[in-house]
């Protein structure tokens, strides 16, 4: 019974996740904390994490996400500029291409480091479910924001 209540609470949190984050996007503001809370609830429910597993896993996973966010900060600035009216100079384009590659390498190294930590907390089955849930959440989130296939901005369904 207690597990059912916990699961229902998680699902209620997940149900509101997309509508709240999308509403914030429509207002032009993105609430990273709200996004992470909803993402964590989704992952917890989808991977079937117990309360104890979630309490141990989620803070470490959030730490990894914060580090990945910092790794990509410079590239995001250049990428934003590339979408602006003035665009990028050839030198900036080269810098963005190099930065993107470096960011991917650094993120892969970071993920490997945290993967080893995750294996100490979760079973292989739950680690697999976590990876699937994370990818599914991001895919659904991007589709809701109109950046995925078939979203508001077009694209193939």
C-alpha positions as a Markdown table, in Angstrom:
| # | Residue | x | y | z |
|---|---|---|---|---|
| 1 | Unk | 0.0 | 0.0 | 0.0 |
| 2 | Unk | 2.8 | 2.4 | 0.9 |
| 3 | Unk | 4.5 | 1.7 | -2.4 |
| 4 | Unk | 1.3 | 2.5 | -4.3 |
| 5 | Unk | 0.9 | 5.8 | -2.5 |
| 6 | Unk | 4.5 | 6.7 | -3.3 |
| 7 | Unk | 4.0 | 5.7 | -6.9 |
| 8 | Unk | 0.8 | 7.7 | -7.2 |
| 9 | Unk | 2.5 | 10.8 | -5.7 |
| 10 | Unk | 5.3 | 10.5 | -8.2 |
| 11 | Unk | 2.9 | 10.1 | -11.1 |
| 12 | Unk | 1.0 | 13.2 | -10.0 |
| 13 | Unk | 4.2 | 15.2 | -9.9 |
| 14 | Unk | 5.2 | 13.9 | -13.4 |
| 15 | Unk | 1.7 | 14.7 | -14.8 |
| 16 | Unk | 2.2 | 18.3 | -13.9 |
| 17 | Unk | 5.8 | 18.4 | -15.1 |
| 18 | Unk | 5.3 | 19.1 | -18.8 |
| 19 | Unk | 2.4 | 21.6 | -18.4 |
| 20 | Unk | 4.3 | 23.7 | -15.8 |
| 21 | Unk | 7.6 | 23.7 | -17.7 |
| 22 | Unk | 5.8 | 24.4 | -21.0 |
| 23 | Unk | 3.8 | 27.3 | -19.5 |
| 24 | Unk | 7.1 | 28.8 | -18.2 |
| 25 | Unk | 8.5 | 28.5 | -21.7 |
| 26 | Unk | 5.5 | 30.2 | -23.2 |
| 27 | Unk | 6.1 | 33.1 | -20.8 |
| 28 | Unk | 9.7 | 33.3 | -22.0 |
| 29 | Unk | 11.2 | 32.1 | -18.7 |
| 30 | Unk | 12.7 | 28.7 | -18.0 |
| 31 | Unk | 12.7 | 27.5 | -14.4 |
| 32 | Unk | 15.7 | 25.1 | -14.2 |
| 33 | Unk | 14.8 | 24.0 | -10.7 |
| 34 | Unk | 11.2 | 23.2 | -11.6 |
| 35 | Unk | 12.5 | 21.3 | -14.7 |
| 36 | Unk | 14.9 | 19.3 | -12.6 |
| 37 | Unk | 12.3 | 18.4 | -10.0 |
| 38 | Unk | 9.9 | 17.2 | -12.6 |
| 39 | Unk | 12.7 | 15.3 | -14.4 |
| 40 | Unk | 13.7 | 13.6 | -11.2 |
| 41 | Unk | 10.2 | 12.6 | -10.4 |
| 42 | Unk | 9.8 | 11.2 | -13.9 |
| 43 | Unk | 13.0 | 9.2 | -13.6 |
| 44 | Unk | 12.2 | 8.0 | -10.1 |
| 45 | Unk | 8.8 | 6.7 | -11.2 |
| 46 | Unk | 10.0 | 5.3 | -14.6 |
| 47 | Unk | 13.0 | 3.5 | -13.2 |
| 48 | Unk | 11.1 | 2.2 | -10.3 |
| 49 | Unk | 13.4 | 3.6 | -7.7 |
| 50 | Unk | 12.6 | 3.1 | -4.1 |
| 51 | Unk | 12.6 | 6.1 | -1.7 |
| 52 | Unk | 16.0 | 5.0 | -0.4 |
| 53 | Unk | 17.5 | 4.6 | -3.9 |
| 54 | Unk | 16.1 | 7.9 | -5.0 |
| 55 | Unk | 17.5 | 9.6 | -1.9 |
| 56 | Unk | 20.9 | 8.3 | -2.7 |
| 57 | Unk | 20.9 | 8.5 | -6.5 |
| 58 | Unk | 19.1 | 11.7 | -7.4 |
| 59 | Unk | 21.5 | 14.1 | -5.6 |
| 60 | Unk | 24.5 | 12.5 | -7.3 |
| 61 | Unk | 22.7 | 12.5 | -10.7 |
| 62 | Unk | 21.8 | 16.2 | -10.2 |
| 63 | Unk | 25.5 | 17.0 | -9.4 |
| 64 | Unk | 26.5 | 15.3 | -12.7 |
| 65 | Unk | 23.8 | 17.4 | -14.6 |
| 66 | Unk | 25.1 | 20.6 | -13.1 |
| 67 | Unk | 28.6 | 19.8 | -14.1 |
| 68 | Unk | 27.5 | 19.0 | -17.6 |
| 69 | Unk | 25.6 | 22.3 | -17.8 |
| 70 | Unk | 28.8 | 24.1 | -16.8 |
| 71 | Unk | 30.9 | 22.2 | -19.3 |
| 72 | Unk | 28.6 | 23.4 | -22.1 |
| 73 | Unk | 28.2 | 27.0 | -21.0 |
| 74 | Unk | 30.7 | 28.6 | -23.5 |
| 75 | Unk | 29.3 | 26.6 | -26.4 |
| 76 | Unk | 25.8 | 27.6 | -25.6 |
| 77 | Unk | 26.8 | 31.3 | -25.7 |
| 78 | Unk | 28.3 | 30.9 | -29.1 |
| 79 | Unk | 25.3 | 28.8 | -30.3 |
| 80 | Unk | 22.9 | 31.5 | -29.2 |
| 81 | Unk | 25.0 | 34.1 | -31.1 |
| 82 | Unk | 24.9 | 32.0 | -34.2 |
| 83 | Unk | 21.1 | 32.2 | -34.2 |
| 84 | Unk | 21.1 | 36.0 | -33.8 |
| 85 | Unk | 20.9 | 38.5 | -36.7 |
| 86 | Unk | 24.7 | 39.1 | -36.8 |
| 87 | Unk | 25.6 | 35.5 | -36.8 |
| 88 | Unk | 29.1 | 34.2 | -36.3 |
| 89 | Unk | 32.4 | 35.2 | -38.0 |
| 90 | Unk | 34.4 | 32.4 | -39.6 |
| 91 | Unk | 36.7 | 32.4 | -36.6 |
| 92 | Unk | 33.7 | 32.1 | -34.2 |
| 93 | Unk | 32.3 | 29.3 | -36.3 |
| 94 | Unk | 35.6 | 27.4 | -36.0 |
| 95 | Unk | 35.6 | 28.0 | -32.3 |
| 96 | Unk | 32.0 | 26.7 | -32.0 |
| 97 | Unk | 32.8 | 23.5 | -34.0 |
| 98 | Unk | 35.9 | 22.9 | -31.8 |
| 99 | Unk | 34.0 | 23.8 | -28.6 |
| 100 | Unk | 31.2 | 21.4 | -29.5 |
| 101 | Unk | 33.6 | 18.5 | -29.9 |
| 102 | Unk | 35.5 | 19.3 | -26.7 |
| 103 | Unk | 32.2 | 19.6 | -24.8 |
| 104 | Unk | 31.0 | 16.2 | -26.0 |
| 105 | Unk | 34.4 | 14.6 | -25.0 |
| 106 | Unk | 34.3 | 16.2 | -21.6 |
| 107 | Unk | 30.7 | 15.2 | -21.0 |
| 108 | Unk | 31.5 | 11.6 | -22.0 |
| 109 | Unk | 34.4 | 11.5 | -19.5 |
| 110 | Unk | 32.1 | 12.9 | -16.8 |
| 111 | Unk | 29.3 | 10.4 | -17.6 |
| 112 | Unk | 31.8 | 7.5 | -17.3 |
| 113 | Unk | 33.0 | 8.8 | -13.9 |
| 114 | Unk | 29.4 | 9.1 | -12.7 |
| 115 | Unk | 28.4 | 5.8 | -14.3 |
| 116 | Unk | 30.8 | 4.1 | -11.9 |
| 117 | Unk | 29.2 | 5.9 | -8.9 |
| 118 | Unk | 25.7 | 5.0 | -10.2 |
| 119 | Unk | 26.5 | 1.3 | -10.3 |
| 120 | Unk | 27.3 | 1.4 | -6.6 |
| 121 | Unk | 23.7 | 2.7 | -5.9 |
| 122 | Unk | 21.5 | 1.0 | -8.5 |
| 123 | Unk | 21.1 | -2.4 | -9.9 |
| 124 | Unk | 22.0 | -2.9 | -13.5 |
| 125 | Unk | 18.3 | -3.2 | -14.3 |
| 126 | Unk | 17.5 | 0.1 | -12.6 |
| 127 | Unk | 20.5 | 1.8 | -14.1 |
| 128 | Unk | 19.2 | 0.7 | -17.6 |
| 129 | Unk | 15.7 | 1.9 | -16.8 |
| 130 | Unk | 17.2 | 5.2 | -15.6 |
| 131 | Unk | 19.0 | 5.7 | -18.9 |
| 132 | Unk | 15.8 | 4.9 | -20.9 |
| 133 | Unk | 13.7 | 7.2 | -18.7 |
| 134 | Unk | 16.2 | 10.1 | -19.0 |
| 135 | Unk | 16.2 | 9.8 | -22.8 |
| 136 | Unk | 12.4 | 9.5 | -23.0 |
| 137 | Unk | 11.9 | 12.5 | -20.7 |
| 138 | Unk | 14.1 | 14.7 | -22.8 |
| 139 | Unk | 12.5 | 13.5 | -26.1 |
| 140 | Unk | 9.0 | 14.2 | -24.7 |
| 141 | Unk | 10.1 | 17.6 | -23.3 |
| 142 | Unk | 11.6 | 18.7 | -26.6 |
| 143 | Unk | 8.5 | 17.6 | -28.5 |
| 144 | Unk | 6.3 | 19.6 | -26.0 |
| 145 | Unk | 8.5 | 22.6 | -26.5 |
| 146 | Unk | 8.2 | 22.3 | -30.3 |
| 147 | Unk | 11.8 | 21.3 | -30.9 |
| 148 | Unk | 11.3 | 17.7 | -31.7 |
| 149 | Unk | 9.9 | 16.0 | -34.7 |
| 150 | Unk | 6.3 | 17.1 | -35.4 |
| 151 | Unk | 6.4 | 20.0 | -32.9 |
| 152 | Unk | 5.1 | 23.6 | -33.3 |
| 153 | Unk | 8.0 | 24.5 | -35.5 |
| 154 | Unk | 7.4 | 21.8 | -38.1 |
| 155 | Unk | 9.6 | 18.8 | -38.7 |
| 156 | Unk | 8.7 | 15.4 | -39.8 |
| 157 | Unk | 6.4 | 13.4 | -37.5 |
